[in-house]
Amino acid sequence: MLKKQPKIKLGIDVLIESNYKDIKNKKVALLTNQSAHTNNDEITLEKILKSNEFELTAIFTPEHGYYSNVAAGKKVDNAEIFGVPAFSLYGANRRPSKAQMDLCDIVIVDIQDVGVRSYTYISTLYKVMDAAAEYGKKVIVLDRPNPIGGMVVDGNVVEKGKETFVGIAPISYIHGCTIGELAMMFNAESWLPKDADGKARKCNLQVIKMKNWHRYMTWEDTKLKWHPTSPNIPTVDAIRGMAVLGIFGEIGTVIIGIGTDKPFQLLGKLNFETDKIDKELKRYDIPGMHLKPLSFRTHNLKDPKKEYKGYQLMFNQENDFAPYTNGFKIFLSIRKLYPEIFNDKTIPDNGKIMFKKVTGNDELYDLIVTKGTDAKILKLINKGFEGFMKIRKKHLLY
């Protein structure tokens, strides 16, 4: 008889189990959204509000807002949730102000990250840690699983001087860390901004670890229910697809499923000949996934009757997965057949800028549009990877 897997206790579950001992009698601010639930599927904010052990004085919300329904890149306004002021960190400012931080003694962080560097929840965590360090507040991160697993790491690091809100620190595009591990890394590696004396700030940081979570676990292994973290991440397969296709969606050369019921899981164009692309793809392995040929339509374009030829991305839910590298291999194969769609003159300026920001590297874009060799591009997409792996190893909690 198979041994039953022990139920995972998330950071929030461990905090509740302790009767909130780490925040007892404190004024607390909570960085969260509706993606944060307990292992019994109760919303973190609602559980927090029911406790009399401390006072919840403020809520901080990230991109997409508390209800995770605001479109990517759209401003989120301040609000009031259950009578508590909710300050947007994706509106007038992306870092808490002194006045906002003065409302609390401690900031609790409970938010579901997706494991992809460009997803801005980890950047919001970084900004909160920076503000807490400056204004003398403690941060407690309630840890959560990395939904694509804790062993999948892939891609180049952000180059020095190229840090942005979609690439806040020198970590791999797919980092394989929990949000708690990243918080420790930000702090210990002196990656937070410098203070007036020129020294990197240090946050008074505590991470409340999960129990019974293991690095090999994908989201499906956890048996937890997935709650959409943003409009185009309704499922964990959408995360896997974003990890493969999201970068190339920035330059708008192909359709990547936005506007369908499978965002980031469809890839196509009106004139694609999948049999020819398949032949090109045979040059490469794309571990952890395969491409299923199909035709599809979208519903958010001027002509919804257009039928696109392409693929559905199918995933194996395993640790043998290299999504960032796989994405480049797929698009290099497409580039060989359809070089005209990688024309610098036809790619919008904002797409060029975002591609460079998200990859954290200007040279990658230049090589793609100037027909740089596949070998050079595939080498560049892992620049800094080995160094990151050495740093990462020091901060793994599981």
Sequence and secondary structure as in RCSB ss.txt:
>XXXX:A:sequence
MLKKQPKIKLGIDVLIESNYKDIKNKKVALLTNQSAHTNNDEITLEKILKSNEFELTAIFTPEHGYYSNVAAGKK
VDNAEIFGVPAFSLYGANRRPSKAQMDLCDIVIVDIQDVGVRSYTYISTLYKVMDAAAEYGKKVIVLDRPNPIGG
MVVDGNVVEKGKETFVGIAPISYIHGCTIGELAMMFNAESWLPKDADGKARKCNLQVIKMKNWHRYMTWEDTKLK
WHPTSPNIPTVDAIRGMAVLGIFGEIGTVIIGIGTDKPFQLLGKLNFETDKIDKELKRYDIPGMHLKPLSFRTHN
LKDPKKEYKGYQLMFNQENDFAPYTNGFKIFLSIRKLYPEIFNDKTIPDNGKIMFKKVTGNDELYDLIVTKGTDA
KILKLINKGFEGFMKIRKKHLLY
>XXXX:A:secstr
        B HHHHHHHTTTGGGTT EEEEEE TT B TTS BHHHHHHH  SSEEEEEEE TTTTTT S TT  
   EEETTEEEEESSSS SS  HHHHTT SEEEEE    SBTTSTHHHHHHHHHHHHHHHT EEEEE    TT S
S  EEEE  TT  BTTB SS EEE    HHHHHHHHHHTT S B TTS B   EEEEE  BS  TT  HHHHT  
   SSTT SSHHHHHHHHHHHHHHTTTSSB STTSSSTTSEEEETT  HHHHHHHHTTS  TTEEEEEEEE  SS
SS TT  EEEEEEEE  SS   HHHHHHHHHHHHHHH GGGG TTTS HHHHHHHHHHHT HHHHHHHHTT  HH
HHHHHTTTTHHHHHHHHHTT   
